[in-house]
Amino acid sequence: MEKYDILIVGGSTTGCWFADKMAQKGAKVLVIEKQVPDNVSREYDIFHMGEADMMRFDLDIPEEGHPVREFRFESSNMISPYGTIKKKGAYSPVIGLHKHDYIMLMAEKAQSHGAEFIYGAAFTDFIYENGRIVGAKYSTADGEQTVYAKLVADCSGIPSVARTRLPDTSAVCNFEITPRDIFYVVLYYIEYLDKSIDPRSLDGFFMQYKSWSAPAGDGYDAILGIGGSYSYDYSEEVFNTHYTKNVEYPEYTVKKVEKGMTPYHRSVFSFVDDGFIAMGDAACLTKPTCGEGCTSSLVQAEIAVDVISTLLKENLPLSKENMWSINKRYMVAQGKDFDFMRPLLMGIVTLNYDEAEYMFENEIIFSDALFSGMDGDNLNLKPADVAKWLTSIAKGVAKKKIRASAVGNVVKGLMQALEVAAHYDKYPTTPLGFAEWKQKAEKMWDEIGSLADTCDPAIMEKLGITQ
Ligand SMILES: Cc1cc2nc3c(=O)[nH]c(=O)nc-3n(C[C@H](O)[C@H](O)[C@H](O)COP(=O)(O)OP(=O)(O)OC[C@H]3O[C@@H](n4cnc5c(N)ncnc54)[C@H](O)[C@@H]3O)c2cc1C
């Protein structure tokens, strides 16, 4: 029976990138993808990646005019809840691409470097020998197949088909990504009735509604997007009852609607176990600010390529111990910053619209300095910024512009964020001590809760959503 170094489950952005890089390092790689090629990643059409990230991760940037490339634009604004104040984000050009077509190019590139792909092949279970993962079973139109590999990489996205089959004793959390942990995104491709409008002048992100206006490519003026927890109905209800009522938009017609899901959950605490690694959306590596995950996933994947290719070259087993440095290095490179932001953002989105508008006006939290100083997607916070916010917030409370309870939520979020950061600094360098670290981390996250806890109770009741 043929044996592979790496078996990758899922051939979308994370799976294709990892396959390509590992194949380039000389590994024998097989990708199994549940969909037939024509159906891969058809949920939504346009996606974007930062040009700088594409260069960093050696992702091909199609030339202008290439059918896969739709547009290039520069970072857009953060906008206050009533749409009156705009803060400029850091300069960062973004490339808009057709997702399915781009993924097929990524797959072709990986194949040109020797990675093999089987489409219409759905992972069903692991194969174990002496309690250790040694491969997987998958189903195809021709029935169930088996494949042996030194490592199974779960790149299957939200279903996390392999990770969720790990035993409870695994170092890798085997939780399912539930509707509470998902950001349900609805994209309205629109056309403004007034043709003299410059659609790009309206682009920006509204943190308070988790909503945005962005380029849509040929044939449309913009995409109005909205994301929310629990269901698409919840997101659309927020769009219709909060966003469109508070933000004045010129009249438009909706030409097309797309829907898709992205995880909104802290990352798993350990990515690796003996013969296994979780990656991409399956490991919850999306950005806490917006739920995008194509390039943020590659921060971990890049580290994984380095560690795993070295182990393969030295003929060392792909064991939990040997791969542990992927966990530690990821925590330092991105994990700590991402999970620091989650509780803080949860505190910030509980501000009511008047409070957030006041803070935009008075450069409290929503400040030019903060947004323009964002390092990639990380909030580049300094203790002096925080001290300044707290003083300004106190003034806002004295003027009755900010409720004391809202201050409580923001301060609570900040304290929890700092607690997360301090704990993640102590992430163990070997699996020894992990059980204890994990226990404390779980307790912290139980107390922090989820973005879903900040949902509008009136809409939840109307839609019959229970926590
Ligand atoms: C509407 C919307 C817009 C977005 N826009 C952006 C954006 O502009 N930029 C950005 O960076 N991110 C964006 N995201 C997030 C982005 O889509 C994900 O973070 C990214 O696709 C994750 O890639 P992945 O390869 O980890 O998982 P996925 O893209 O989910 O791929 C998983 C693959 O695994 C396959 N699979 C599933 N089950 C099995 C199985 N049993 N066996 C074999 N294969 C299986 C699936 O068919 C799929 O091809 C957006 C998300 C949504 C919903």
The ligand as an SDF file (V2000), in Angstrom:
LIG
                    3D

 53 58  0  0  0  0  0  0  0  0999 V2000
  -19.0440   35.3710    2.8360 C   0  0  0  0  0  0  0  0  0  0  0  0
  -17.6310   35.1860    3.2770 C   0  0  0  0  0  0  0  0  0  0  0  0
  -16.6490   36.0350    2.7920 C   0  0  0  0  0  0  0  0  0  0  0  0
  -15.3290   35.8520    3.1760 C   0  0  0  0  0  0  0  0  0  0  0  0
  -14.3930   36.6920    2.6630 N   0  0  0  0  0  0  0  0  0  0  0  0
  -13.1030   36.5060    2.9730 C   0  0  0  0  0  0  0  0  0  0  0  0
  -12.1120   37.3520    2.4180 C   0  0  0  0  0  0  0  0  0  0  0  0
  -12.4100   38.2620    1.6600 O   0  0  0  0  0  0  0  0  0  0  0  0
  -10.8170   37.1260    2.7610 N   0  0  0  0  0  0  0  0  0  0  0  0
  -10.4580   36.1280    3.6230 C   0  0  0  0  0  0  0  0  0  0  0  0
   -9.2660   35.9520    3.9140 O   0  0  0  0  0  0  0  0  0  0  0  0
  -11.3920   35.3140    4.1710 N   0  0  0  0  0  0  0  0  0  0  0  0
  -12.6930   35.4640    3.8640 C   0  0  0  0  0  0  0  0  0  0  0  0
  -13.6330   34.6420    4.4040 N   0  0  0  0  0  0  0  0  0  0  0  0
  -13.1980   33.5350    5.2760 C   0  0  0  0  0  0  0  0  0  0  0  0
  -12.6260   32.4140    4.4130 C   0  0  0  0  0  0  0  0  0  0  0  0
  -13.6270   31.9700    3.5280 O   0  0  0  0  0  0  0  0  0  0  0  0
  -12.1520   31.2160    5.2520 C   0  0  0  0  0  0  0  0  0  0  0  0
  -11.4310   31.6500    6.3710 O   0  0  0  0  0  0  0  0  0  0  0  0
  -11.2680   30.3200    4.3910 C   0  0  0  0  0  0  0  0  0  0  0  0
  -11.9860   29.8970    3.2660 O   0  0  0  0  0  0  0  0  0  0  0  0
  -10.8200   29.1080    5.1810 C   0  0  0  0  0  0  0  0  0  0  0  0
  -10.1630   28.2350    4.3340 O   0  0  0  0  0  0  0  0  0  0  0  0
   -9.9550   26.7100    4.7220 P   0  0  0  0  0  0  0  0  0  0  0  0
   -9.2040   26.1330    3.5730 O   0  0  0  0  0  0  0  0  0  0  0  0
   -9.3650   26.6090    6.0660 O   0  0  0  0  0  0  0  0  0  0  0  0
  -11.4250   26.0940    4.8100 O   0  0  0  0  0  0  0  0  0  0  0  0
  -12.5720   26.0130    3.7100 P   0  0  0  0  0  0  0  0  0  0  0  0
  -12.4320   27.0900    2.6980 O   0  0  0  0  0  0  0  0  0  0  0  0
  -13.8520   25.9050    4.4440 O   0  0  0  0  0  0  0  0  0  0  0  0
  -12.2880   24.6550    2.9500 O   0  0  0  0  0  0  0  0  0  0  0  0
  -12.5220   23.3950    3.5050 C   0  0  0  0  0  0  0  0  0  0  0  0
  -12.4970   22.3760    2.3860 C   0  0  0  0  0  0  0  0  0  0  0  0
  -12.6350   21.0770    2.9760 O   0  0  0  0  0  0  0  0  0  0  0  0
  -13.5410   20.3250    2.1940 C   0  0  0  0  0  0  0  0  0  0  0  0
  -14.1400   19.2670    3.0290 N   0  0  0  0  0  0  0  0  0  0  0  0
  -15.1210   19.3810    3.9520 C   0  0  0  0  0  0  0  0  0  0  0  0
  -15.4320   18.1800    4.4660 N   0  0  0  0  0  0  0  0  0  0  0  0
  -14.5960   17.2900    3.8790 C   0  0  0  0  0  0  0  0  0  0  0  0
  -14.4200   15.8840    3.9900 C   0  0  0  0  0  0  0  0  0  0  0  0
  -15.2020   15.1220    4.7740 N   0  0  0  0  0  0  0  0  0  0  0  0
  -13.4550   15.2880    3.2650 N   0  0  0  0  0  0  0  0  0  0  0  0
  -12.6840   16.0200    2.3980 C   0  0  0  0  0  0  0  0  0  0  0  0
  -12.8340   17.3440    2.2280 N   0  0  0  0  0  0  0  0  0  0  0  0
  -13.7630   17.9820    2.9710 C   0  0  0  0  0  0  0  0  0  0  0  0
  -14.5610   21.3490    1.7040 C   0  0  0  0  0  0  0  0  0  0  0  0
  -15.2540   20.9020    0.5670 O   0  0  0  0  0  0  0  0  0  0  0  0
  -13.6720   22.5560    1.4250 C   0  0  0  0  0  0  0  0  0  0  0  0
  -13.1920   22.5630    0.1040 O   0  0  0  0  0  0  0  0  0  0  0  0
  -14.9670   34.8120    4.0660 C   0  0  0  0  0  0  0  0  0  0  0  0
  -15.9560   33.9540    4.5680 C   0  0  0  0  0  0  0  0  0  0  0  0
  -17.2720   34.1450    4.1720 C   0  0  0  0  0  0  0  0  0  0  0  0
  -18.3110   33.2150    4.6970 C   0  0  0  0  0  0  0  0  0  0  0  0
  1  2  1  0
  2  3  1  0
  2 52  2  0
  3  4  2  0
  4  5  1  0
  4 50  1  0
  5  6  2  0
  6  7  1  0
  6 13  1  0
  7  8  2  0
  7  9  1  0
  9 10  1  0
 10 11  2  0
 10 12  1  0
 12 13  2  0
 13 14  1  0
 14 15  1  0
 14 50  1  0
 15 16  1  0
 16 17  1  0
 16 18  1  0
 18 19  1  0
 18 20  1  0
 20 21  1  0
 20 22  1  0
 22 23  1  0
 23 24  1  0
 24 25  2  0
 24 26  1  0
 24 27  1  0
 27 28  1  0
 28 29  2  0
 28 30  1  0
 28 31  1  0
 31 32  1  0
 32 33  1  0
 33 34  1  0
 33 48  1  0
 34 35  1  0
 35 36  1  0
 35 46  1  0
 36 37  1  0
 36 45  1  0
 37 38  2  0
 38 39  1  0
 39 40  1  0
 39 45  2  0
 40 41  1  0
 40 42  2  0
 42 43  1  0
 43 44  2  0
 44 45  1  0
 46 47  1  0
 46 48  1  0
 48 49  1  0
 50 51  2  0
 51 52  1  0
 52 53  1  0
M  END
$$$$
